[in-house]
Amino acid sequence: MNDVVLTGDRPTGPLHLGHYFGSLANRVRLQDAYPMYVLVADYQVITDRDVPGEIQRNITDLLLDYLAVGIDPAKVTIFQHSAVPELNQLLLPFLSLVSVAELRRNPTVKDEIAHSSQQAVSGLMFTYPVHQAADILFCKGTLVPVGKDQLPHLEVTRMVARRFNERYGEVFPLPEAMMGEQSLLKGLDGGKMSKSRGNAIALSATEDETAALIRRARTDSERLITFEEERRPEVANLLTLAGLCLGRPPRDIAEEIGDGGAAALKGLVTEAVNEFLRPIRKRRREHAEADVRRILTEGNGVARERAIATLDEVRAAMGF
């Protein structure tokens, strides 16, 4: 069986530089090596929040970000979860293979419950890992780019595939995690980079917005700029950001700035980031919302055809 990559995002807000260096750049490389499905996980938005927010606007912005960074719909299948109802039909037999206790002790679920913005934890939260199993297995996904925090979810997918095969016959591969280099970037406030915390530079940010965000970034009172991750994490984070954008070691950049202080550091980072984002911003402007609708219509059709075929296999294996 040939390898197939499954990856994707929830449409909850604009993608940022953390997403780019953490996963998007890797997707652009992988699309030339493997068949790839990119999931717009719109149904998963209501997993940890009461309302989906500006879901249509967020979906459009997400697709424009994909196109801007170089994800090519001629090479990958981009599709919406809500447009492929067979994914939810796969969820039912998959849930029968997992116990309530196994779902409750999933560490990623526990963490998501702790950070949920819902008034009460919904049943959907507990089924989230099995939902993801359906997302991965419908296309016989074998390679899943994940961060360390998502490994427990992937293990649920492997467990579901293994138990289904043992009970009903060989249908699914056991997907493997693709543990690429994780982004070293933190938010501009020193915390975890997040869309919701206002501490990230969106790929769609203007030059002025980018400059304003970097001006507000935390540093320290020492004038001499040095790259010391443990002792000076905020300064090190800005140097890391500049290094990623310039393709240079952060220590070299620190030596170049010398005793220029925080103002020189932030000026260099601002120029580096804006220069890096210019071609991405240009490609984003070249695409219209009509492109997004066409890409989703075509991708949804391809994904649904694949999901129907897999569901037929599942039903046959189970004797329905």
C-alpha positions in Angstrom: 0.0 0.0 0.0 1.3 3.4 -1.0 1.7 6.0 1.8 -1.0 8.7 2.2 -0.7 11.8 4.3 -3.6 13.3 6.3 -3.3 16.7 7.9 -5.4 19.7 8.6 -6.6 22.6 10.8 -9.6 23.8 12.6 -11.0 27.0 11.1 -11.0 29.1 14.3 -9.0 32.1 13.2 -6.0 33.2 11.0 -3.0 31.0 10.7 0.3 32.5 12.0 4.0 32.2 11.8 4.0 29.5 14.4 1.8 27.4 12.1 4.0 28.1 9.2 7.3 27.0 10.7 5.6 24.3 12.8 3.6 22.5 10.0 2.7 24.5 6.9 6.2 24.6 5.4 6.5 20.9 5.9 3.1 20.3 4.1 4.4 22.2 1.1 7.4 19.9 1.0 5.4 16.7 1.5 2.8 17.5 -1.2 5.5 16.7 -3.8 6.3 13.4 -2.2 3.0 11.8 -1.2 -0.8 11.9 -2.0 -2.1 14.3 0.7 -5.5 15.1 2.1 -5.9 18.4 4.0 -8.9 18.5 6.3 -10.7 21.7 7.1 -12.0 20.4 10.4 -15.1 22.7 10.7 -17.2 20.2 12.8 -14.4 20.0 15.3 -14.7 23.7 16.1 -17.7 22.9 18.3 -15.7 20.3 20.3 -14.5 22.8 22.8 -16.7 25.9 22.3 -20.5 26.5 22.4 -20.8 28.3 19.0 -18.5 28.0 15.9 -18.0 31.7 15.5 -17.6 33.2 12.0 -17.1 29.8 10.6 -17.6 30.7 6.8 -15.2 33.6 7.1 -12.7 31.5 8.9 -12.9 28.7 6.3 -12.3 31.2 3.5 -9.3 32.8 5.4 -7.9 29.4 6.1 -8.0 28.4 2.4 -6.4 31.7 1.4 -3.6 31.1 3.9 -3.1 27.6 2.4 -2.8 29.0 -1.1 -0.6 31.9 0.1 2.1 29.6 1.6 2.2 27.3 -1.4 -0.2 24.5 -0.8 -1.3 23.4 -4.3 -4.9 22.1 -4.7 -3.7 20.5 -8.0 -1.4 18.2 -5.8 -3.5 17.8 -2.6 -7.2 17.3 -1.8 -8.5 20.0 0.5 -12.0 19.3 1.9 -14.4 20.2 4.7 -15.4 17.7 7.3 -19.1 18.8 7.2 -19.2 18.1 3.4 -18.4 14.4 3.9 -21.2 12.8 6.0 -19.6 9.4 5.6 -16.9 10.5 8.1 -19.6 10.6 10.8 -21.0 7.3 9.7 -17.6 5.8 10.3 -17.6 7.2 13.7 -20.4 4.9 14.9 -18.6 1.5 14.4 -15.3 3.1 15.6 -16.9 4.2 18.9 -18.0 0.6 19.5 -14.3 -0.4 19.6 -13.2 2.0 22.3 -14.3 2.0 26.0 -15.5 5.0 28.0 -12.6 4.5 30.4 -10.1 4.7 27.5 -11.6 7.9 26.3 -11.7 9.5 29.7 -8.0 8.9 30.5 -6.8 10.2 27.1 -4.3 13.0 28.2 -5.0 15.2 25.2 -8.7 15.1 26.0 -8.0 16.0 29.6 -5.9 19.0 28.5 -8.6 20.1 26.0 -11.3 19.9 28.7 -9.1 22.0 31.0 -8.8 24.7 28.3 -12.3 24.5 26.9 -14.4 27.6 26.5 -17.7 25.7 26.9 -20.0 26.3 29.8 -20.2 22.5 30.2 -18.1 19.7 28.7 -20.0 18.1 25.8 -20.1 14.4 24.9 -18.4 15.4 21.7 -15.2 16.2 23.6 -14.8 12.6 24.7 -15.4 11.3 21.2 -12.9 13.8 19.7 -10.1 11.2 19.3 -12.4 8.7 17.6 -13.6 11.5 15.3 -10.0 12.1 14.4 -9.6 8.3 13.8 -12.4 8.5 11.2 -10.7 11.6 9.6 -7.5 9.6 9.2 -8.7 6.2 8.3 -11.4 7.2 5.7 -8.6 7.8 3.2 -6.4 5.0 4.5 -4.0 7.6 5.9 -0.6 6.1 6.8 1.4 9.2 7.7 0.1 11.9 10.0 2.2 14.9 10.8 1.7 15.6 14.5 3.2 17.4 17.5 4.0 15.6 20.7 0.8 16.6 22.3 -1.3 14.9 19.6 0.4 11.5 19.9 -2.3 10.1 22.3 -4.9 10.9 19.6 -3.0 9.1 17.0 -2.6 6.1 19.3 -6.4 6.0 19.5 -6.5 5.8 15.7 -4.0 3.0 15.7 -6.0 1.2 18.4 -9.3 1.6 16.4 -7.7 0.3 13.2 -6.1 -2.6 14.9 -9.3 -3.7 16.8 -11.4 -3.3 13.6 -9.0 -5.5 11.7 -8.9 -8.1 14.4 -12.7 -8.2 14.7 -13.8 -7.9 11.1 -10.8 -8.5 8.9 -8.0 -6.4 7.4 -9.4 -3.1 6.2 -7.2 -0.4 7.7 -3.5 0.4 7.8 -1.9 1.4 11.1 -1.0 5.1 10.6 2.4 6.3 11.7 3.2 9.7 13.3 5.5 12.1 11.3 7.4 13.9 14.0 9.0 16.8 12.2 11.0 19.5 13.8 8.7 21.4 16.1 8.6 25.2 15.9 10.7 26.8 18.6 8.6 29.9 18.5 6.7 31.2 21.5 4.2 34.0 21.5 5.4 37.6 21.5 4.4 37.8 25.2 6.6 34.9 26.1 3.7 32.4 26.4 2.4 29.7 24.1 1.8 31.1 20.6 -2.0 31.1 20.0 -4.5 32.6 17.7 -6.8 33.5 20.6 -4.1 35.2 22.8 -3.2 38.0 20.5 0.5 37.1 20.7 1.1 35.7 17.2 1.8 37.3 13.9 -0.8 36.2 11.4 0.3 35.3 7.9 -2.3 37.8 6.7 -1.1 40.6 8.9 -0.2 43.9 7.2 3.3 45.4 7.5 2.1 48.0 9.9 0.2 45.4 12.1 3.4 43.2 12.1 5.5 46.2 13.2 3.0 47.1 16.0 3.0 43.5 17.3 6.8 43.3 17.4 7.1 46.7 19.1 4.9 45.3 22.0 6.9 42.1 22.3 8.6 41.5 25.6 12.4 41.8 26.0 14.5 42.8 29.1 16.5 45.7 30.3 20.0 44.5 29.2 21.4 46.5 26.3 23.8 43.9 24.9 21.8 41.5 22.8 22.8 37.8 23.4 21.1 34.5 22.5 20.6 32.8 25.9 17.4 30.7 25.8 17.3 29.9 29.5 18.4 33.2 30.9 16.8 35.6 28.4 13.9 33.7 26.8 12.0 36.7 25.4 15.1 38.0 23.6 16.0 34.5 22.4 12.5 34.1 21.0 12.8 37.3 18.9 16.2 36.2 17.7 14.8 32.8 16.8 12.0 34.4 14.8 14.4 36.5 12.9 16.7 33.5 12.3 13.8 31.4 10.9 12.8 34.3 8.6 16.3 35.0 7.5 17.7 31.4 7.4 20.5 32.4 9.7 21.6 31.2 13.2 20.1 33.3 16.0 23.5 33.7 17.7 24.9 35.3 14.6 22.1 37.8 14.5 22.7 38.6 18.2 26.3 39.3 17.5 25.4 41.6 14.6 23.1 43.7 16.8 25.6 43.8 19.7 24.8 46.6 22.1 22.1 48.1 19.9 19.5 47.2 22.5 15.9 46.2 22.3 15.1 48.9 19.7 17.7 47.6 17.2 16.6 44.0 17.9 12.9 44.8 17.2 13.8 46.8 14.1 15.7 43.9 12.7 13.0 41.4 13.5 10.3 43.6 12.0 12.2 43.9 8.7 13.0 40.2 8.6 9.4 39.2 9.2 8.0 41.6 6.7 10.5 40.7 4.1 9.6 37.0 4.7 5.9 37.6 4.5 5.9 39.8 1.4 5.7 36.9 -1.2 3.1 35.2 1.0 1.0 38.4 1.2 1.3 38.8 -2.6 0.1 35.3 -3.3 -2.8 35.8 -0.9 -3.9 38.9 -2.8 -3.8 37.0 -6.1 -6.6 34.6 -5.0 -10.3 35.4 -4.7 -13.0 33.9 -2.7 -14.3 32.3 -5.9 -11.0 30.2 -5.9 -11.8 29.0 -2.4 -15.3 27.9 -3.3 -14.1 26.1 -6.4 -11.2 24.3 -4.5 -13.5 23.2 -1.8 -16.2 21.9 -4.2 -13.7 19.9 -6.1 -11.9 18.6 -3.0 -15.1 17.7 -1.2 -16.1 15.6 -4.2 -12.8 13.7 -4.2 -12.9 13.2 -0.5 -16.5 12.1 -0.5 -15.9 9.5 -3.2 -13.0 8.1 -1.2 -15.1 8.0 2.0 -18.0 6.3 0.3 -15.6 3.5 -0.9 -14.2 3.1 2.6 -17.6 3.0 4.2 -18.7 0.3 1.7 -15.7 -1.7 2.7 -16.5 -1.3 6.4 -20.1 -2.3 5.9 -19.1 -5.4 3.9 -16.6 -6.4 6.5 -19.1 -6.0 9.3 -21.8 -7.9 7.4 -24.2 -5.1 6.9 
